[in-house]
Amino acid sequence: MFTKLLIANRGEIAVRIIKTCKRLGIKTVAVYSEADKESLHVKMADEAYFIGPPRVNESYLNMEKIIEVAKKAEVDAIHPGYGFLSENASFAKRIASENITFIGPTEKIIQKMGNKVQARKTMMEANVPVIPGITLIDTDERSVKKAARKIGYPVMIKAAAGGGGIGMQKVDHEEELMKVLATVIKKSETFFGSGEIYLEKCIYSPRHIEAQIAGDQLGNIICLGERDCSIQRRNQKIIEEAPATFLSEEGRTALHEAAIKAGKAINYTNVGTVEFLVDESEELYFLEMNTRLQVEHPVTEETTGVDLVEMQLRLALGNSVNEVEKSMEECNHSIEARIYAEDPVRFFPSPGTLLTWEFPKMEHIRYDFGVTEGTKVTPFYDPMIGKVISKGASREDAISHLIECLKAASVEGIKTNIPMLLQALESSAFQEGKATTRFVEEHIQK
């Protein structure tokens, strides 16, 4: 096992990784910006190093500074978490050049799946079904409108280098097409350094279901089940669950087989996620592949008994996925609710100091938090500050446990989306398993 690991991230995912490392006897190194000097992940790590001002491009996206710290601390591995540099092929390549192990797939794999246009092409060649779409090289008005008409409205405009719900927007009518196009291109250039975009058919009211895969260095790929991530706001997930009860056994088998086929098409190594849109007839369409750990990974852990961070570490050392497959447990049900520091009505960030942060101790509840009472929540980073994960013998039990927990929580000093989460969990559409990607706009009252 590794001796010392640097976590090139912050917040709850850094805390999550530290917990597994402590259990395995691995020393951890945290990095932090000026805004995070008192953060929980800094206090929990064995060592912590300052890497710059709050702005991400001067701290958490500064790969040279992070590698400088890694060499100074003499780590033998770097875990990127999710977001920031986790899907940056140059970062993975740079780490390898320093003879430090990158906890994730190779630079070539990240590169193949990082560009959504290239990923679509790769999946089509592997006979994995994809959403009908057109890559736009020429973005003049005539070409764009012609492409959109060929696909048929509504269409999605997406950034080729995008991810995490950023750089994508739905267009219902031709009148708004060029205005939305300009917005997406600008956002794509700002967040990803690329203005390349493509059009995609908008699948109306689908389920967003993803499969967790893992691959070893011997070419073996396994699927550790799926997650239903349909409840989203602004294309970002807020509630996820495993398994996806909407799927029939035939549909589940087809999804897992497609995910494994996708992994084999690029000789995938380490832990990754293949995301699909699934319509009412269970037709599935490849959406994208995330070459990293997902925010919603805890529901897979709770329903399989597998620590995915430990699995990542062992796969990076050359272990076989077959060892993990043999240890998987029978599936119960798990639901995750993401807690955001934001106005629950307008979705605006709500920075401030957490005067109260109290959650009940419950047998069937797991907390993945990046904050504690007294933490200053800053406006510089993603407003997600923690996750509450429930587990039950049935879906009904898991829902009940989660509702009970959130109702008993006490948070003061900032606004959170807990009221919205409770509204969603208590809605008949969610409880009856009928939530689609249109859930928030159809069932959440503002």
Secondary structure as the mmCIF struct_conf table of DSSP 4:
data_model
#
loop_
_struct_conf.conf_type_id
_struct_conf.id
_struct_conf.beg_label_comp_id
_struct_conf.beg_label_asym_id
_struct_conf.beg_label_seq_id
_struct_conf.end_label_comp_id
_struct_conf.end_label_asym_id
_struct_conf.end_label_seq_id
BEND BEND1 THR A 3 THR A 3
STRN STRN1 LYS A 4 ILE A 7
HELX_RH_AL_P HELX_RH_AL_P1 GLY A 11 LEU A 24
TURN_TY1_P TURN_TY1_P1 GLY A 25 GLY A 25
STRN STRN2 LYS A 27 SER A 33
HELX_RH_3T_P HELX_RH_3T_P1 GLU A 34 ASP A 36
TURN_TY1_P TURN_TY1_P2 LYS A 37 GLU A 38
HELX_RH_AL_P HELX_RH_AL_P2 LEU A 40 MET A 44
BEND BEND2 ALA A 45 ASP A 46
STRN STRN3 GLU A 47 GLY A 52
BEND BEND3 PRO A 54 ARG A 55
HELX_RH_3T_P HELX_RH_3T_P2 VAL A 56 GLU A 58
TURN_TY1_P TURN_TY1_P3 SER A 59 LEU A 61
HELX_RH_AL_P HELX_RH_AL_P3 MET A 63 ALA A 73
TURN_TY1_P TURN_TY1_P4 GLU A 74 GLU A 74
BEND BEND4 ASP A 76 ASP A 76
STRN STRN4 ALA A 77 HIS A 79
BEND BEND5 TYR A 82 GLY A 83
TURN_TY1_P TURN_TY1_P5 PHE A 84 GLU A 87
HELX_RH_AL_P HELX_RH_AL_P4 ALA A 89 SER A 97
TURN_TY1_P TURN_TY1_P6 GLU A 98 ASN A 99
STRN STRN5 THR A 101 PHE A 102
BEND BEND6 ILE A 103 PRO A 105
HELX_RH_AL_P HELX_RH_AL_P5 GLU A 107 GLY A 114
BEND BEND7 ASN A 115 ASN A 115
HELX_RH_AL_P HELX_RH_AL_P6 LYS A 116 GLU A 125
TURN_TY1_P TURN_TY1_P7 ALA A 126 ASN A 127
STRN STRN6 VAL A 130 VAL A 130
STRN STRN7 GLY A 133 LEU A 136
BEND BEND8 ILE A 137 ILE A 137
HELX_RH_AL_P HELX_RH_AL_P7 GLU A 141 ILE A 151
BEND BEND9 TYR A 153 PRO A 154
STRN STRN8 VAL A 155 GLY A 163
TURN_TY1_P TURN_TY1_P8 GLY A 164 GLY A 165
STRN STRN9 ILE A 166 VAL A 171
BEND BEND10 HIS A 173 HIS A 173
HELX_RH_3T_P HELX_RH_3T_P3 GLU A 174 GLU A 176
HELX_RH_AL_P HELX_RH_AL_P8 LEU A 177 PHE A 192
BEND BEND11 GLY A 193 GLY A 193
STRN STRN10 ILE A 197 LYS A 201
BEND BEND12 TYR A 204 SER A 205
STRN STRN11 ARG A 207 GLY A 215
TURN_TY1_P TURN_TY1_P9 GLN A 217 LEU A 218
BEND BEND13 GLY A 219 GLY A 219
STRN STRN12 ILE A 221 ARG A 233
TURN_TY1_P TURN_TY1_P10 ARG A 234 ASN A 235
STRN STRN13 GLN A 236 ALA A 242
BEND BEND14 PRO A 243 PRO A 243
TURN_TY1_P TURN_TY1_P11 THR A 245 PHE A 246
BEND BEND15 LEU A 247 LEU A 247
HELX_RH_AL_P HELX_RH_AL_P9 GLU A 249 ALA A 265
TURN_TY1_P TURN_TY1_P12 ILE A 266 ASN A 267
STRN STRN14 ASN A 270 VAL A 278
TURN_TY1_P TURN_TY1_P13 GLU A 280 SER A 281
STRN STRN15 LEU A 284 ASN A 290
BEND BEND16 ARG A 292 ARG A 292
TURN_TY1_P TURN_TY1_P14 VAL A 295 GLU A 296
HELX_RH_AL_P HELX_RH_AL_P10 HIS A 297 THR A 304
HELX_RH_AL_P HELX_RH_AL_P11 LEU A 308 ALA A 316
TURN_TY1_P TURN_TY1_P15 LEU A 317 GLY A 318
HELX_RH_AL_P HELX_RH_AL_P12 VAL A 321 SER A 327
HELX_LH_PP_P HELX_LH_PP_P1 MET A 328 CYS A 331
STRN STRN16 HIS A 333 TYR A 340
BEND BEND17 ALA A 341 ALA A 341
STRN STRN17 GLU A 342 GLU A 342
TURN_TY1_P TURN_TY1_P16 PRO A 344 ARG A 346
STRN STRN18 PRO A 349 PRO A 349
STRN STRN19 GLY A 352 THR A 353
BEND BEND18 LEU A 355 LEU A 355
STRN STRN20 THR A 356 GLU A 358
TURN_TY1_P TURN_TY1_P17 GLU A 363 HIS A 364
STRN STRN21 ILE A 365 PHE A 369
BEND BEND19 GLY A 370 GLY A 370
TURN_TY1_P TURN_TY1_P18 GLU A 373 GLY A 374
STRN STRN22 LYS A 376 VAL A 377
TURN_TY1_P TURN_TY1_P19 PRO A 379 PHE A 380
BEND BEND20 TYR A 381 TYR A 381
BEND BEND21 PRO A 383 PRO A 383
STRN STRN23 MET A 384 GLY A 392
BEND BEND22 ALA A 393 SER A 394
HELX_RH_AL_P HELX_RH_AL_P13 ARG A 395 ALA A 408
STRN STRN24 SER A 410 GLU A 412
BEND BEND23 GLY A 413 ILE A 414
BEND BEND24 ASN A 417 ASN A 417
HELX_RH_AL_P HELX_RH_AL_P14 ILE A 418 GLU A 426
BEND BEND25 SER A 427 SER A 427
HELX_RH_AL_P HELX_RH_AL_P15 SER A 428 GLN A 431
TURN_TY1_P TURN_TY1_P20 GLU A 432 GLY A 433
TURN_TY1_P TURN_TY1_P21 THR A 437 ARG A 438
HELX_RH_AL_P HELX_RH_AL_P16 PHE A 439 HIS A 443
#
